[in-house]
Structures are given as C-alpha cells and as structure tokens.
Amino acid sequence: MTKITLRAYTVPDENAVVELWRRTWQHAYTKIDFTKRVLWFVGRLRTMVASQVSIILAERKGKIIGFITVDTVIHYVDQMVVAPEAWGTSTARKLMAEAKRLSPPWLMLHV
C-alpha cells in the first residue's frame, strides 16, 4: 500500500475537496442528491477557511483521499471525509490523530 501523507489545505484544493465531499456522501447515501448540496458545502468550506479552521488533507500518490476540519478554538470537528476507495485503510485514523494533535485538550463531533 502506498504511503498516506497529510498536509494543510490551500485554496487551490477547493474543487478537489468539494468533489471528494460530494462523491463520498453520495456513495454512502445513494438516495440523497448531494450534487444539490454542493453550494451549501462550498459556502461552509469557505466560512471555515475564513475563520482559520485547520483543514488537513490526506493524500496518496498526490491525490486527495480524505480530509478533516478542526476548529482549535472551540475544539470542534465539523467534517471528516474519507474517499470510499480508501475505506479500510489507515486514512481516517491518521486524520483523527492529527486532529487530536492540533486540539490536544479535547475534540467535539456531532453525528
């Protein structure tokens, strides 16, 4: 298995992150049209960037396969997404470990 690397989100990553979000949720919930929800997520993502929320990307072979958002002020994880083809790998564990490192006191996630 190819190594998974983590890096910080940059604005040029927006399209790839949005498509990963849409594709992953669509795969998980086939009866919901997530294409109709893309504009909501774009707004949410831009709000997080403007608020300086940490967004960490997971990559394999230069392709984004996951991401997590961490508001280190309120210790909140708003989004954690792992591409369906990366389910069962260490991607989610690595993203969560990075979130814990960024917000060591605690993390909150509503599901």
N, C-alpha and C positions, 0 to 999 in steps of 0.2 A: 504494500500500500504506500502510495506517495505521501510524503510528509505534509501535514497541515500547518500552515503558518498564520499568525494573527498580525493584523495591522490596523491602524486607525483609519476611519472613514475620511474621505475627502469629497468635496462637492462633485468632481467628475465621476464619482462612483454612483451618483443618484440613479441613473437609468438602470444599471445592473441590479442595484439593491431593490428598487421598486419592482422590477420584473421577477426577481427571486421571491420577494414577498408575495406577489400575485400568484405566481406559479405554485409555490409551496402550499399556500392556503387553498388554492383551487384543487390541488391534489388531495388534500386532507378532507375537504368539504365539497364534494363534487356537485351537490345540489344548490350551492350558493354561487352566484356570478361575481367573482372577485374583480373582474375587469371593471365592473360598475363601481367598485370601491377604491380604485386606484387613485382618483383625485383626492379622496379623503386621506389616503396614506401619504401621498406626496406632501400634502399640507402638514400632516403630523410629523413627517420626517424633517421638513424644513423648519418647523417650530422647534424640534429637538436640536437641530444644528444651531439655530439662532440662540437657543438657551444654553449652549455649550454643554449639552448632554454628551457623554462619551459614547461613541458608536464604534464598536470593534468588529472588524470583518475577519472571517476565516476564509483562507484561500488554499486551494490545491492546484498545483500546476498553473498558477496565475489566474485561476477562475474563482470568483466569489462563490462559496458553497454555504455560507451562513453568516449571521450577524447577531449581535446583542447590543441593546441600548441601555446605558446605565446613567441615571441622574445621581451623581455622587453627593449632591446637596441633601436630597430627601431619601437617598438610598433606594431608588425605585428602578426596577427593570420594566420598561414599557413593552419592549419587543425582544423576542428571541426566535429566530428562524433558522432552520437547517434544511437545505435542499433535500428533497426525497431521495435522491441518489446517494446522499451522504448519511442517511438514517442508518443507525447501527455502527457508525464509526465513532471515533473519539471527538468529533467536532463539537457537539453540544457540551460535553464535559470540559473541553478546553475553553470554550466561550464562557461557561459559568465560572470556571476557575479564574479567568481574567476579570470577570465582573466582581468576584469576591476580593480580588487583589485591589481593584480600583475603589471599592467601597468596603473596607475591612470591618467596620463596626457591625454591619448587617445589611441585608437586602430585603426588599419587599417586592412581591409579584402577585398581581391579581389574575386569576384564571377563571 
